[in-house]
Amino acid sequence: MDRVSSIDRLMRPKSIAIIGASADPTKTAGRPLRYLKKHGFSGAIYPINPRYRDLDGTRCYPDVASLPSAPDAAILLVGSDRAEGYVRELAARGVGAAIVLSGGYAEVDAEGAGRQASLRAAAGAMRLLGPNTVGVVNVIDRVTLSASSALEIDGLRSGRIGLISQSGGILGSILSRAAFRGVALSRLIATGNEADLEISDFMDYLIEDSETSVIALYIEGLRNPDRFRASARAAARAGKPVVVYKVGRSEAGARSTASHTGAMAGEDRLYDALFKQIGAVRALRFSDLIDVSMALSIQQRVAGKRLAILTTTGGAGALVADACGLLGYDTPTPSASVAGRLAALLRDEGFSADRNPIDLTLAGLQPHIMKGAISTLMESPDFDAVITVVGSSSLGQPELVAKPLREALATATKPVLAYVSPSAPDILRHLNDCGLPAFENPEGCASAVDALFRIDQNAGASYDADEVAVLPAAKMQLHGMLNEAVSKQLFASYGIPSVREIVATTPEDAARAALQIGGRVVLKVLSRAIAHKSDIGGVRVGIPASDVLAECRDMQNIVSTRTEAALEGFLVQEMAGDGFEVILGYLRDPQLGPAILLGAGGIAAEVYDDTAVRLAPLGAADVAAMIDELAVARLLRGFRGKPACDIAALSEAVLAFSRMCLAFGDRLAEAEINPLFVLPVGQGVKAADGLVVLSEN
């Protein structure tokens, strides 16, 4: 049985065992039986508890062995001290999947992690959800294998948004919030500790689920990033948008590393990079997880960034325009023909049709005016989407707004969204029930518009990741922190040239090297024990050859007073010339794996904090997107008379650097080129400084 079909026994069981079922419907152990009946589960239910013969009219069994047949799924409502035994019995009986609600496992301590490993081993071939989960809710098939109190709500409506949450509490929160808003869901899964089934298993399931068109994710962390990336890309190929809310955006602390890169690329930035690379929409606010998913479920897209805002309250229209404007959307003035149609429709003294938002306040709340205005804006090529603002005047006569909006939907050729300005849950629910995305705050409306525009841009991302080159055996002998000269030789072997330079053992050798290079030079101390030479006075720039001897002796004296690190000599370099400084770095995140960082470089790289990061391996599209994200991209392309830089060579250098880093595998701890000079078009790039840190094995 393949992975997806085995999960189907959990998601759409024909029979269910409830281990530890209680006669008290108010207790956690009493809820699943009550919820299954309340929400219309039509299959067989087998409560198991030796204390009862009957529970609410349903026969109760003393143990697993006495069941009339092996159920498709079981939910365990017992503590961790008894769960393992029941899991072993269920697996031996041939049960398809078991849900373990109890906690006290890997989320607690190392001892709990051991209990979790034993629990997983006891399951054998049987699939396991949890432990420390609240279960699953399959709204479409009326399967409520959960103890979440959110299921107290009546009349679950099925829709096309599937939710996978690593938190059980968040499953209940989304379920109740969605019901309050009139947003319908398809299937909800809380994965808990993911001892067996994890987030990617259920993503694969929802990809094949014809009833689900949008996949919403609440993520705390990823146990298998590579598999997650593959599942998300499969969702993109299937045309199913992925909306993800990742908790933990704040940084607990900077990384302590030899390079700048580790401090500049925090954990959350790496997750952000991952979501960009897989084409997912990241929800930056928790409420956006519902708002954005709801908007994407209408399966219409915003083709451009021109919005028409139709309002019956000027202030609320300005709020929406402002929120959308902050995300880069425009509210252009209607063309003369559109303005003429609106003016003819309204005919009210004081109404101005040559502005946007288009304020209907003076026209009064009249359905034919609202419908005519919406139709006019939808038919206009001037706008890519229409946002209607439902004002307080609709509270007394909600149908006056709802009806024309419903009628407009029937012929809509572009997205129509609504912002409900007053606190009006009934109106909000009604509009969402009708399939018109309605929002209770302007920021949510703006986020939804942005997602409807960006999702197609994301889906078109290239996944042409590079092949990893085989590492020559000689380079495998390197270990520890390499000095700058050796580091740059390594970069050069992968196609990233360095500035012209000569290694000198003594100040006298350095003086002779400077004469050989010619002109003014850069002097550096050389040591595999010093990561940041400029911090201790180990770098001097623009030194004439005649001064090199004295400068080296002086630099040697100063550095020796500031560090006990052994010096290996000096590095004499040519001046890089007219180029733009960038930083190119590598780090290995303990959870997400290898990543590449690109940004404005030089000694103030961390001050600029103008960087882009992506997980390796990279493709050409990844590198192009990284460059576009940088504020200094305008300078790289030429600005105010400055020549354009060789961006093509920069792109090749980033890809080569990524290949080099991946070739070392787990042995590579850190690598960085800072600065990498990007020269004018046609002149390539040159590494002016570099650092590589390798483990011994």
N, C-alpha and C positions, 0 to 999 in steps of 0.2 A: 504494500500500500504506500503511495507516495506521500510526501510531507503534507501537501495541501488537503488531500482527501482524508488523512488521519485527523487533521484539525476539524474537518467537517463533522466528525462524530461529536466533537465538543461543542461546536457552534450550532449544529442542527440535530440534536439527539432525538431519537424516538422514545428513549427511556432514560430515566434519571434516578440515581440512588442518592439519598440525602443521609450522610453518616452523622449520627449524633443529633437527629431531629428532635426538637423540643415541642412539648404540648403548649407552651406559653408563646403565643404569637408575638408578644412584645419583646421577647429576647432575641438576640442575634440568631441563636440556633432554631428559633421558631419562624423566622422571616422567610427563608427560601421556599418552604412549602406553601406559605400563604401567598407569596408573590407569584409563584408559578400558577396557582389557581386564579388569582386576581387578574393577571394579565393574559390569561387564555391559553396556557400551554395545553396541548391536546394529547400528548404522549403519556406513557406509563410513568408513574412516580412511585418509587420504593423507599419510604422512610425506614431508617435502621436505628433502632434503639431498643435494647432488651427490656426496658421498663414499661413499654407500651405495646398493646396489641392493635390499637387503632389511634390515628391522629386525624382529627377533623374529617372523619368519614373515609379516611384512606388507610388501608391495611398497613400495619407497621411490622417490620421483620426484626428478629433478634440479632442477626449477624449477616455478613456477606454471603456465607455459604448457603443460607436458607432462601436466597432470592430465587425467583422462578426462572430467571435467565440473566445473562450478563448484560447489564445496562451499557448504553453507549457512553454515558458520562456519569461522574459522581462528584458531589461537592462535600468536602469534609469540614464539619463544624466542631471538631474536637481540638484539644490542645496539642502542642508539639510533642508531648510525651507519649501520645497515643497515635499520632498521625502516621508515623512510619509503619507501624504494624498494619493499619488499615490499608495503606498504599500497597503493601506487599500482597495482602489478600485480594485486593481489587485487581492487581496486575495478574495474579495467578488465575483469577476467574475469567480473564479476557476482556475486561472493561477497556473502552477506547481511550478515555482520558479522565484524569482526576484533577480537581481544583482544591488546593490546600489554602484555607483562609488564615490559619494561625500564623503568628509571628514568632520571634525568638530564634531566628536562624542567622544567615550571613549579615543581616542588617544590624545585628547586635554586637557580635564579637567573633573571635577566632573559633571558640567552642561552638557557637551557633553555626559558623560556616561548616564545621565538621558534621553537625547534625543535618545540614542542608545537603551535603554530599551523600550522606547515608540515605536520605530521603530519595534523592535522585536515583541512587543505585537500586533501591527497593522497587522503584517504578519499572525497571527493566525496559521492555519495549512499549509499555503504556506511556502515553504523553502526559506531561505534568504541567499544570499552570500554577504558578506561585513558587514557593509559599509566600505568605504575607501579601495576599491579594484580596480584592473584594469580588472577583469573578468576572462573568461575562453577561451582557444583556444583548440579546439578538431581538431587536424590536420587530423586524420583519416577520420572523417566524415565531414570535411570542415565547421566546426562551429567556427566562430571567434566572439564570444560575448565579445568583448573587444575594448577599445579605445587606446591600446598600439601602439605607433608609430613603434614598431618593426615589425608590420604587413605590413609595406611598402615594405618589401622584397618580391621578386617574387618566385613562385614555392616552396611552403612549401612541404617538403618531409616527409612522415609518416614513423615512426620507432617504436621501442619497449620500449622507455624510457618515463615514465610518470613523470611529475614534479608537486609538490605541494609546493607553496611558500607563506609564510606569508607576503611577500612584493610584491606589484605590479610591482615596478621598476625592481626587480630581475627577475620576469617572462619575461619581455621584454629583459633584458640583456641576460638571458640564451637562449631565442629564437633566438636572433640575433647572439650570439656567436656560438651556435650550427650550425646554417645555414652557417656561415663563415667557420666552420671546416668540414662541410659535415656530421654532426651528426644528425640523424633523430630522431624526438620525436613523441610520440603518443598523449598524452593529457596533457595540462598545466592548472593549476588552481592557482589563487591568492586568498587566503582566507581572507586577510585584517583583520578587527577587530574581525571577527568570532562571530558576534552577535548570529548566529544560526549555520550554517554549519561551521565545523572546520576541522582541518587537519586530524583527525581520520576518519571523514565521507568519505573523498575522498581517504584515504588509503584503507578503506573497499571497496570502489567502484573499485579502480584499482586492488585490489586483485582478484576481480571477472571478471576483464576485460581481455579477451583472447588476446587482441592486445598489452597488456603491460606486459613486462617480468622483468623490473627493475623500482623501485620506488625511485625517487630522491626527497629529501626534503631540503628546505631552511627554517630554524627555527629561530625565534627570542625568543620565549618562549612558554611554554605549559600551556593551561588552564585546561586540564584534563589529567594529567600524567598517571593515572591508565588505562584510556581508550586507550591512545596512546600506552602504553606497550602491551595491549591486541591486538591492531591492528597490531603492528609490529611483534608480535609473530605469528599472523595468516599469515602474509606475509611470514615469515620464513617457516611455515608449508606448504605453497602453493608453495615454491621454488622460491619466488620472492625476490631477494636481495633488501635491503633498504640501500640507500646511503644518508647520512645526513650531511649538513653543518650547524653548529650552530654558529650564529654570537654572539659576546660578549665574546670572550675567555679570555680577560684580566679581572683582578679583580679590581673593583672600590675601594675596601677596605676590610680589614679583619673583621671578625665577632667579636663582643665584647661579650665574654661568660666567664662563670666561669671555664669551662674545656679547655684543650688544643685542643680538637677535633674540635670545631667550627672554630678556627683559621687555622687549618690544612686542612679542607675540604671546599674549596671555591665552589661557585656555578658552575663554569665550570667543576670542577672535578666531581661534582655530575651528570651533564649531560653526561660527558664521561662515568661514571659508568653505567648510564641508557642505553647508546648506546651499551655498551659491553653486558649488560644483555639481551638485546633484539636481539642480533646477527646482529646489523647494522654495516655498515662500515662508520666510521666517516671521512669525507673529511676535512683535516686540512687546505687546501688552497682552495680558491673559485674556481680556475680553475680545481681542482680535482673533483668537483661536476659533471662536464661534462666528464673529462677524465676517472674517475673510473666507472661512470655509463655506458659509452660507452664500456669499456672493459668488464664489466659484462654482457652486452647485447649480446655478442657473444656466451654466454652459454657454454663456455669451461672453465676449471679450471686448475690452476697450481698445480700439485700434490706434488711438493717439492721445494727446494730452490736452485736448480742448473740451471744456465742460460748459454745459448750459445749466444754470441754477435757477429754478423757478420757485418763487417763495411767496407766501402770504404774510410774511413778517420780515421786515428788512434786517433786523439784528441777527436773526437766526441764519438768514442767507449769507450775511457777512461772515458768520462763524464758519460755515461750511466752505466758503470761498477761501478763507484764511487757512483752514486746516489742509485743504487740497493744495493751496499755493505753496505751503511749506514743503510739500512733496514734489514740487516742480510742475504742477498743473496750472493751466491758464484758463481764464474765463473771458474769452474774447467778446468784443461788442458784436451784436447781431448784424448781419449784412443789411443793406438797405431793403432788400426784398423781404427778409424775415421780419425786420422791424415794421415794415408796412403791413404785413399780415397780422402781426400782433396788435398794432395800433388800430386796425380796422375791427379786430375782434373785441377789443376792450372799450374803445370810444369813451374813455373816462377822462374828464378834465384833470390835468395834473399827471397822468400816466406817461412815463417816458419809456419807449421801447428800444432806445439806443444805448442801453446799459445792461450789464450782466454782473451780479444776479438781476433777474427780471422780477420785479416786485409787483404782485397783483393785489396788494393790500387795498388800493382805492377801488378796485373792481368788485370787491365783496367776494364772498365764498359762493360762487355759482358753478355748478358742475359743467355746464356747456362751455364756460370760459376756460376752466381748468383743462378739460379734455382738448379743446381747440388749441390751447397754448402748448400742451405737451405734444400734440400731433405736429404742430408747426415746427417745433424744435427738433423732433425726431426726423422729420423729413428734410431738415436743412443739412447740407454738407459741411456747414461751419462747425459742427459739434460732433464729438465722438461718444458722448454719453450725456444723459439728462439726469439731474438730481432735483427731486422735488422736496420742498420743505413743508411739512405738515405743521401748521401753527396752532396756537391755543384756541383759535376760533373753531377748530374742528372738534373740540371736546363736546360741544353741545349737539353737533350734527356730523358725526364721523363719516357717515355714508356719503356726504357731499364731496369728500375728498377721495374716499376709498373707491367709489364707483367709477369715476373717470380714470383713476389709476388702473383699476382692473381692466377697463375697456381698452386703455392704451396698450396694456401688455399683450392683448390679443394680436396686435399688428406691429409690435415693437421690432424694429430693425437694428436697434442698438440698445445697450443696457440702460434701464431706467431704475434708479434707486431712490429711496426716500429717507430723509432725516426727520424723525418725529421730535419736534422741539419740546412740547410739554411732556410731563410724566404721564403717559397714556398707554399702559400695558395692553389694554384691549385693542387699541388701534394698531399697536406694534405687532401683536399676535395675528390680527386679522390680515394685515398686509403681507406678513411672512407666510401665512397660510395660503394666500393667493399666489405665492410664487414671486412676490415683489420684495427684494431685499430691503428691509427697513431697519434703521439704526437708532439707538437711543442717545448717541452722542456724535458730534461732528467728526471727531478724530476717528471713530470706528468707520464712519462713512468714507472718509478719506483713505484709510487703510485698505478698505475693500476696493475702491476705485483703482488704487495703485496695484493691488494684486491682480485685478482683472486686466490691467495693462501689462504687468511684468511677467505673468505666467507664461505667455507665449515666447517672450524673450528668453526666459530661463529654459523652457523646453527645447529651444533651438541650440542650446550649448553643445559644443563638440566634446566628445570623450576620446579624442585621439591621443591617448597617453603614450608616452615614449616607451620604446623597448629599453630595458636596462642592459648596459654594456657589461661584458665579462671583465672583471678586474684583473689586470696583469699580475702575475704571481709576485713580482718584485715589490709592487706597492703594498702587498699584503703584509710585508715585513715591517712596515711603519707602525709606530705605536706612540702613545702619549700625546702631549701637545707639541706639534711640529713648529720649528721656527719659521719665520716669514718666508725665507728663501725656499725652503723645502715645500712649504705649503703652496707657493706660487708655481713651483715646478710641477706639482701635482695638478693644479688647475690647468696649466699649459698642456699637459698630456691629454686632457679632455677637450682641448680646443679653445681655452680661454687665455689669450696672450697676456703677458705682464709688461710693464714698462721695462726699458732696458736697465739692467742693474748688474753690479759686480759685488761679490762677497769679498770682504777684506778682513784679514786676521788682525792687523795692527793699524794704528793711525797712519803710519808711513805707507802701508799698502793702500789705505783708503785715499791718501793724497794722490798716489799714482793712478788709482782707478778713476778719480775725478778728472784728471788730465786726459785719460783715455776716452771718457764719455764726452767731455767738452761742455763748455758753458756752465751755468749755475746748476747745482745738483741738490738732491735731498740726501741727508745723512740720517741713518737710524742705527741704534744699537741692535745687535742680533742675539737673540736668546730664546730658547724653547721654553723658558720659565716665565717669560714676561708677555702677558696678553695685550696690555694697553700701554705701549711704549711712551706715548705722549704724556700720560699721567705722571710719569716720573722724569720727564725731561729728556727722553730718549729719541726725540725726533727734531730735526732742524731743516728748514726749507729755504731754498734759494741761496745756497752757499757758493761763492766763487771758488774755483779750484785752488787759488792761492791761499785761502783761509781754511781749507779742509783739515790740515794737520792740527792746527791749533784748536779748531772746533771739536774735532774728535777727542783730543786729550781732555778738553774742558767738559765735554759731555760725559766722558768716561768717569771723571771725578764726581760729577754731580749724581749720576745714576748710582754709583757705588755707595753713596751716602744715603740713598733712598730705598735700596733693595739689597738683599743678600743673594739674589739670584745670580747664577753663574753666567758671565757674558761670553759669547762665542765669537765676538768680533763686531764688524760693522757691515752695513749694507749701503752701498752708494748707488743712487738711482738718478736717472734722467728726470727732469721736470716734465710732467705729463702734458703740458701745453693747454690748448683751448678745448677743454672737455667738461662735461657735467658730471658731478660726483653722485653716484648712487651706492647703496648698500645692498648686497646680495648675501642672504644668510640661510642657514639650515638649523633646524632643531628637531629633536625627536620627542614628541609628547608621549607620556607614559600610557595614555588612554587612546589617543587618535593616531599615533604613529608619526612618520616623517612629514615635515612641512618645510616649504620654501618661502622666504620673506624677501620682498623687494621694496626699496624705499629711497627717499632722499638721504644721501650719505654724507660722509665726512666725520669729523670729530664731534659734531653736534647732531648726529643722527637721532639720538634719543630725545633731544630737545625739539627737533622738527616733528617727530612722531607722525611723519607722512609716509605710511607704509601700506602695503597690501600683502596678504598671505594666502597661500593655497596648500592643500595637502598633496603630497607626492604619491604617485607619479603625475607629472604635469603634461598637458597637451598644449599645442600652439594657441588654442582658444583660451586656455587658462592664463597663459602669459599675456596675451593681448588684453584680457580683462583686468589683470593686475596693473598693467601700465595705465590703462584708462582710469583706474580708481585713484591714482596718485594726483595730488594737487599740482605737483611739479610736471605733470604730463604736458602742460602748456609750454613750459620752458624747454622740455625735450623736443617739442615739435617746432621750436623757433618762436621767439617772442621779442617784439619791439626791435627788430633789426638783427637780433642774434641768429646765427645759422642754426638750422634744424640739426638735431643729433641723429646718429645712426641707430634708429630704433630697431631696424631689422637685425643689426649685429647684437644689440642688447637682448633681443628676444632669443637669438641663437645661444647667447651666453647663459641665459637663465635656464634654457633647456639642457645645455651641456652640464651646467652646475648640478641640476637635478639628477641627471644620469650618473654623474660622479658620486653624488651622495648615496644614491640607492645601490650603487655597485658595492659599496663598503658594507651595506646591510646594518646589522645591529652594532657593528664595531665602531661606527661613526657616532660620536657623541655630539660634536659641534663642528661647524664649518662656516666661514664667513669671508667675504671679500669686501673690504671697506677702507678706502673708496675703490669702486670700479669706475674708471673714467669712460664716459660715453662720448666719443669724439664726433666731429661733424660728419654728415652723411657721406658714406663711402670710405671712411677712415677707421671704422671698427670700434673696438673697446680695448682698454688696457687695465689690468689689475695693478693697483698701486700699493696695496697692502692686503694681507691675508692671514687666516688662522685656521688650522685644522686640529681637532682633538680626537684621538682614537683610543679605544680601549686596548688592553693588552691582548685579549683573546677575541 
